[in-house]
């Protein structure tokens, strides 16, 4: 993707009325895929290669966003996020009829585990699954009612008009001026205790973690965001990306054991 194309995508994300233009942005999704590949067992790594061919988990990370301009995938739009109002849990929240990130994760895990599924179907399932494991870790993809995942929260980011969703999707990450491989290399690996803790629980637990981060995410003062907001929240972004990678690898190791 050229620099001009990336700029156009970012501009579209900032102006879009849709709740989830580019979750984590291409850089964030590639970071997750790059790190997850390090933690795959040999068997899982071979299975992934068998489905993706020459492509890596890092390369296919943004795929589920890139296909959203294809009318054939209009039905996938709501699979990137879930709305859970303040004070509610997933079980008690109104459900999206077309599905959400939780139902999508469950569906694509089932496809990957299905011995009767075709290679093509499993390859598509893996691309969606890897992407959506990351999506559910982006706090604003487990959104509250009324602001469309922070898209309606207008802010200033280092002097430029933006919205809160875009800040968390990509602006904090891209402001570091790192390639996805550099960003992945600079993330500290988890301790043994963190690794064990992160591998507990499942999709609903990961979503609950995103909900728990809301007070910090929405602590935006007058909406003029810059170094102070980034200093406070970039460690959260780093941790959520690393958690995504560790959990993606763990789930794939379980699926392809």
JOJO-V266008 format. One line per field, one symbol per residue. psi: psi as a letter, one per 30 degrees, with the letter a starting at -180 (. if undefined). burial: I if it has 16 or more other C-alpha atoms within 10 Angstrom, else O. A space follows every 10 residues. Layout:
psi = ???
burial = ???
This chain:
psi = kleeeeeeee eeeefkglfi eikfleeeee eeeeeeffgk leeeeeeeef efbflleeef egefefgffj ffgeffefff lkkjlkflle efkkkkegla eeeeeeefee eefjffklee eeeeeeeeee efeeeffjeg fillkfghgf ffjklkjhfk kaleeeeeef eeefffhkle eeeeefkkll leeeeeeffl aaeeeeeeee effeeeegig bggjkbeeee eefeeeeeee eeeeeeeeee eeeeeh.
burial = OOOOOOOOOI OOIIOOOOII IIIIIIIIII IIIIIIIOII IOOIIOIIOO IIOOOIIIII IIIIIOOIOO OOOOOIIIII IIIIIOOOOI OOOOOOOOII IIIIIOOIIO IIOOOOOOOO OIIIIIIIII IIIIIIIIII IIIIOOOIII IIIIIIIOOO OIIIIIIIII IIIIOOOOOI OOIIOOOOOO OOOOOOOIOO OOIOOIIIII IOOIOOIOOO OOIIIOOOII OOIIOIIIII IIIIIIIIII IIIOOIO
